[in-house]
């Protein structure tokens, strides 16, 4: 039926299934005689076993989704993977999605492929409207495609950074709708930035007849992000949404899913991919979903949501203990931020030093964001880079509850963070004492004089 099984398969069943697919490829025929330049020859047995002898890759030179006659097994693998992934996207909340395909590139390059496909539809367009998010790959995806990003600064609402809808519409009127390739919005992001106002942006795109591409990098694991995409497509326009395989399905980096609500447009994107492609990302995600089944994946999504609540609660307690606060970002369903105001006021370098201390203590993924850092990306200068705003009110630390996180991860992170912050407080007290003694000695000397 091309759907993800409800209950996961055991490893031996999955391996049997993959071997059955592999013997349908010509390079594994006993009497095969290959005289072409690409015959699926592999000199290393280790490499052949690593890929389950599925060597031909996917697609043909003109279409990544096309069937390759001499690689029937690999072609079937590709078709099944796309079908199973589509089923999981519906399960995750975007029920009206009509088409998707796995592409062997990470999210940034997959976004570039979408932009290049739109170029043929909008030959006059040179601009992409982009509500600011300080993440290099999504910014470079527009530059690589040959377009000029028009950065829309976010507006501060409480602690949250949200989409400036008025600025988006003003810029569309100023540039002219026909000169804009698309609006490039974002769902998953680091707090205090929250998902873009997708419904409102989708309505604006529909009203001005402008395409809308959504960067949903790790949003597939969030019911809130998927609901925003579903609602955006219902009330307005969303042409495609792109998500990472590794972040959402816990497979190696190197693949993404391009999905949408218009099957013909998604097919156009797949045909834009030049040449054949590696089957590894498709193979990895198919194996993973067959082993989990829909019940296993739903369980992971439920656990992630529970861990987000736990992380939020415990990080708030820790923040209170150190006279900091957990920033109030209710619209961000994955990432949290804790202020580092006291640390920042104590020592200019203390914030970045905290990041180094956590990393050397084997805490990965936590980000510390100082105030006022400046970074140039492809000749564009961003003030306050990493904070998604020119002047965010305070320095802060990020932590996220992503799929696969365990209670132990949260507990160990909080314990190590607490220890690092106590170290800074101890050093600050010592420095204060030294300063007081110095001031006292200076006053005594002045009286003696």
C-alpha positions in Angstrom: 0.0 0.0 0.0 3.0 2.3 0.1 2.3 3.3 3.7 4.4 3.1 6.9 3.5 -0.1 8.8 1.8 0.4 12.1 4.2 -1.9 14.0 7.9 -1.8 13.2 9.6 -4.8 11.5 12.5 -6.6 13.1 16.0 -6.2 11.6 16.1 -9.6 9.9 12.8 -8.9 8.0 14.1 -5.5 6.9 17.4 -7.1 5.6 15.5 -9.8 3.8 13.3 -7.1 2.1 16.4 -5.1 1.1 18.1 -8.2 -0.4 15.0 -8.9 -2.4 15.1 -5.4 -3.8 18.8 -5.7 -4.5 18.5 -8.8 -6.6 16.2 -6.9 -9.0 19.1 -4.6 -9.9 21.1 -5.6 -13.0 24.5 -5.4 -11.3 23.4 -8.3 -9.1 22.2 -10.6 -11.9 24.3 -13.8 -12.1 24.7 -13.6 -15.9 25.0 -9.8 -16.2 27.3 -8.5 -18.9 27.8 -4.7 -18.5 29.5 -2.7 -21.3 28.5 0.8 -20.2 30.3 3.5 -18.2 28.0 3.0 -15.2 27.3 -0.6 -14.4 27.1 -0.6 -10.6 30.6 -2.1 -10.3 32.0 -2.0 -6.7 35.5 -3.2 -6.0 35.1 -3.4 -2.2 32.9 -6.0 -0.7 32.6 -3.9 2.5 31.2 -1.0 0.4 28.8 -3.3 -1.4 27.5 -4.7 1.9 27.3 -1.2 3.5 24.8 -0.3 0.7 23.1 -3.7 0.6 24.3 -4.1 -3.0 21.9 -1.3 -4.1 24.6 0.5 -6.1 22.8 2.2 -9.0 21.4 5.1 -7.0 18.0 6.6 -7.8 16.5 8.4 -10.8 17.8 9.0 -14.3 19.8 11.8 -15.8 16.7 13.9 -16.5 14.6 13.2 -13.4 15.5 12.1 -9.8 12.1 10.4 -9.5 12.2 8.5 -12.8 12.4 4.7 -12.9 15.7 3.2 -14.1 15.1 0.0 -16.1 18.3 -1.7 -15.1 17.8 -0.8 -11.5 14.3 -2.0 -10.8 15.0 -2.7 -7.1 16.6 0.7 -6.4 13.7 2.4 -8.3 11.2 0.5 -6.2 13.1 1.5 -3.1 12.9 5.2 -4.1 9.1 5.0 -4.9 8.4 3.2 -1.6 10.5 5.6 0.4 8.7 8.7 -1.0 5.3 7.1 -0.4 6.1 6.0 3.2 7.5 9.5 4.0 4.4 11.1 2.6 2.3 9.0 4.9 4.4 10.1 7.9 4.1 13.8 6.9 0.3 13.3 7.0 0.6 11.5 10.3 2.7 14.4 11.7 -0.1 16.9 10.9 0.0 18.1 7.3 -2.9 16.0 6.1 -3.6 17.7 2.8 0.0 17.3 1.5 -0.2 15.7 -2.0 3.4 14.9 -3.0 7.0 14.7 -1.7 10.3 13.3 -2.5 13.6 12.5 -0.7 16.5 14.4 -2.1 20.1 13.5 -1.3 21.1 17.0 -0.2 20.7 18.7 3.2 18.1 21.4 3.8 20.1 24.4 2.4 20.8 22.9 -1.0 17.3 21.6 -1.2 15.9 25.1 -0.7 18.2 26.3 -3.5 16.7 23.6 -5.8 13.2 25.0 -5.0 14.4 28.6 -5.8 16.0 27.5 -9.1 12.8 25.8 -10.1 10.8 29.0 -9.4 13.2 30.9 -11.6 11.7 29.3 -14.7 8.2 30.5 -13.7 9.2 34.0 -12.7 12.0 35.1 -15.1 11.8 38.8 -14.0 12.2 38.1 -10.3 15.5 38.9 -8.5 14.5 39.3 -4.9 13.5 36.9 -2.1 11.6 38.3 0.9 13.1 36.7 4.0 12.1 37.3 7.6 15.4 37.3 9.4 16.7 34.1 11.0 20.4 33.9 11.9 21.3 30.6 10.4 23.8 30.6 7.6 22.6 27.8 5.3 19.1 29.1 4.7 20.6 32.6 3.9 23.2 31.1 1.6 20.6 29.0 -0.2 19.2 32.2 -1.7 22.6 33.6 -2.6 23.7 30.3 -4.2 20.5 30.3 -6.4 21.5 33.8 -7.6 18.9 35.9 -5.9 19.1 38.9 -3.6 17.7 38.3 -0.1 15.6 41.2 1.2 16.0 40.9 5.0 12.9 41.7 7.1 13.9 42.5 10.7 11.7 40.8 13.3 9.6 42.7 15.9 10.0 42.2 19.6 6.8 41.2 21.4 7.6 40.6 25.1 10.6 38.3 24.9 9.7 36.8 21.5 11.0 37.9 18.1 8.1 37.6 15.6 7.4 38.3 11.9 6.9 41.9 10.9 3.9 41.4 8.6 3.6 45.1 7.9 7.2 45.4 6.8 6.8 42.3 4.5 3.8 43.8 2.7 5.4 47.3 2.5 8.5 45.7 0.8 6.4 43.8 -1.6 4.6 47.0 -2.7 8.0 48.9 -3.0 9.7 46.2 -5.1 6.7 45.1 -7.1 5.3 41.6 -6.8 6.5 40.5 -10.3 10.1 41.2 -9.2 9.9 38.9 -6.1 10.7 35.3 -6.6 9.0 34.2 -3.4 8.6 34.7 0.4 11.1 32.4 2.2 9.7 31.8 5.7 10.8 29.6 8.7 9.1 27.4 11.2 11.7 25.7 13.4 14.2 28.1 14.9 16.2 29.0 18.1 14.3 30.9 20.8 13.6 33.8 21.4 12.9 33.7 17.6 9.6 31.9 17.1 8.1 30.3 14.0 7.0 32.9 11.4 3.3 33.9 11.2 2.7 31.3 8.4 -1.0 31.8 8.0 -0.7 35.6 7.6 2.3 35.2 5.2 0.4 32.6 3.2 -2.5 35.0 2.8 -0.2 37.8 1.7 1.4 35.5 -0.9 -2.0 34.5 -2.2 -3.2 38.1 -2.5 -0.1 39.2 -4.4 0.3 36.0 -6.4 3.8 35.4 -5.0 5.2 31.8 -4.3 5.9 30.8 -0.7 8.7 28.4 0.3 8.9 27.3 3.9 12.1 26.2 5.7 10.7 23.5 8.0 14.2 22.2 8.8 13.4 20.3 12.1 9.7 21.2 12.3 8.3 17.9 11.2 8.8 16.6 14.7 6.6 19.4 16.1 2.8 19.2 15.8 2.7 23.0 16.2 5.0 23.7 13.3 3.1 21.2 11.1 -0.2 22.7 12.1 1.1 26.1 11.0 2.0 24.7 7.5 -1.4 22.9 7.3 -3.3 26.1 8.2 -1.1 28.3 5.9 -2.0 26.0 2.9 -5.7 26.1 3.9 -6.1 29.9 4.1 -3.4 31.0 1.6 -0.5 29.9 -0.4 2.4 27.5 0.4 4.2 26.1 -2.6 6.7 23.8 -0.9 8.1 23.1 2.5 11.5 21.5 3.1 12.7 19.4 6.1 15.8 17.6 7.1 16.1 13.9 7.3 18.7 13.7 10.1 17.0 16.2 12.4 13.5 14.6 12.1 14.3 10.9 11.7 17.7 10.4 13.4 19.6 9.3 10.3 23.0 10.4 9.0 23.3 14.0 7.6 22.8 14.3 3.8 19.1 14.2 3.0 16.0 16.3 3.0 12.3 16.0 2.0 10.7 18.5 -0.4 7.0 18.4 0.0 4.0 20.4 -1.2 0.3 20.7 -2.0 0.6 20.8 -5.8 1.9 17.6 -7.2 2.9 19.0 -10.6 5.1 21.7 -8.9 6.9 19.1 -6.7 7.5 17.0 -9.8 9.0 20.1 -11.5 11.4 20.4 -8.6 12.4 16.8 -8.9 13.1 17.2 -12.6 15.3 20.2 -11.9 17.8 18.0 -10.1 20.6 17.2 -12.6 21.6 13.6 -13.0 21.1 10.5 -10.9 21.4 10.6 -7.1 22.7 8.7 -4.2 20.1 6.2 -2.7 21.8 6.3 0.7 19.4 8.9 2.3 16.4 7.1 0.9 17.7 3.8 2.2 18.5 5.2 5.7 15.1 6.7 6.2 13.2 3.7 4.8 15.1 1.3 7.1 14.4 3.7 10.1 10.6 4.0 9.4 10.2 0.3 8.8 11.9 -0.4 12.1 9.9 2.1 14.0 6.5 1.8 12.3 3.9 4.6 12.9 3.4 3.5 16.5 7.2 3.8 17.2 7.4 7.2 15.5 4.3 8.6 17.3 5.9 7.4 20.6 9.1 9.4 19.8 7.0 12.5 19.0 5.1 12.1 22.3 8.3 11.7 24.3 9.9 14.7 22.7 6.9 16.9 23.7 7.0 15.5 27.3 10.8 16.3 27.5 10.2 19.8 26.2 7.9 20.4 29.2 10.3 18.8 31.6 13.3 20.8 30.2 11.3 24.0 30.4 10.3 23.4 34.0 13.8 22.4 35.2 15.6 25.2 33.3 13.3 27.8 34.8 14.2 26.5 38.3 17.9 26.7 37.5 17.5 30.2 36.0 15.7 31.4 39.2 18.5 30.0 41.4 21.1 32.0 39.5 19.0 35.3 39.4 18.3 34.8 35.7 15.0 33.9 34.0 13.7 31.6 31.4 12.6 33.8 28.5 8.9 33.7 27.8 8.6 32.2 24.3 5.3 30.2 24.2 5.2 30.2 20.4 8.4 28.2 20.1 7.6 24.5 20.6 11.2 23.1 20.4 13.8 25.6 21.6 14.1 27.5 25.0 16.3 30.4 26.0 17.6 31.4 29.4 18.9 34.9 30.1 22.6 35.5 30.9 22.2 39.1 32.0 24.2 38.9 35.2 27.0 36.9 33.5 27.2 39.5 30.7 27.4 42.4 33.1 30.1 40.7 35.2 32.5 40.1 32.3 32.3 40.9 28.6 33.9 37.5 27.7 32.0 35.5 30.3 29.1 34.6 27.9 31.3 33.0 25.2 33.5 31.5 27.9 30.4 29.7 29.3 29.8 28.2 25.8 33.4 26.9 25.8 33.1 25.4 29.3 29.9 23.5 28.3 31.5 22.2 25.2 34.6 20.9 27.0 32.2 19.3 29.5 30.7 17.3 26.6 27.5 19.4 26.4 26.7 19.7 22.7 23.9 21.6 21.0 23.6 24.4 23.7 24.3 27.8 22.2 25.4 30.9 24.1 24.5 34.2 22.4 26.3 37.3 23.5 25.0 40.8 22.8 26.2 42.9 19.8 28.2 40.4 17.8 28.6 41.3 14.2 29.0 38.8 11.3 29.3 39.2 7.5 27.8 36.4 5.4 28.3 36.7 1.6 28.9 40.5 1.9 25.7 41.0 4.0 26.5 42.3 7.5 24.3 41.2 10.4 24.4 43.1 13.6 23.6 41.0 16.7 24.2 37.9 14.7 22.8 34.6 16.2 20.2 36.6 18.2 18.0 37.2 15.1 17.8 40.9 15.9 20.1 44.0 15.8 19.7 44.7 19.5 18.2 41.9 21.6 17.9 43.1 25.2 20.1 40.5 26.8 22.6 37.7 26.3 21.2 34.2 26.6 21.7 30.5 26.4 19.7 28.1 24.1 18.7 24.5 24.7 16.3 22.4 22.6 14.1 19.4 23.1 14.5 17.6 19.8 13.4 14.1 18.8 15.3 11.3 20.6 16.2 13.4 23.7 16.1 11.5 27.0 15.5 12.6 30.6 19.1 11.7 31.3 20.3 14.2 28.7 18.3 17.0 30.3 19.4 16.1 33.8 23.1 15.9 32.9 22.9 19.1 31.0 21.3 21.0 33.9 23.8 19.6 36.4 26.8 20.7 34.3 25.3 24.1 33.5 24.6 24.7 37.2 28.2 23.8 38.0 29.5 26.2 35.3 27.4 29.1 36.5 28.4 28.5 40.1 32.0 28.7 39.0 31.4 32.1 37.5 29.6 33.3 40.7 32.5 32.2 42.8 35.0 34.0 40.7 32.8 37.1 40.7 32.7 37.1 44.5 36.5 36.6 44.7 37.0 39.5 42.3 34.6 41.7 44.3 36.5 40.9 47.5 39.8 41.7 45.9 38.4 45.0 44.6 37.0 45.9 48.1 40.3 45.1 49.7 42.1 47.2 47.1 39.7 50.1 47.7 40.1 49.8 51.5 43.9 49.8 51.2 43.8 52.8 48.9 41.6 54.7 51.4 43.9 53.8 54.3 47.0 55.1 52.4 45.1 58.3 51.5 44.3 58.9 55.2 47.9 58.2 56.3 49.1 60.7 53.6 
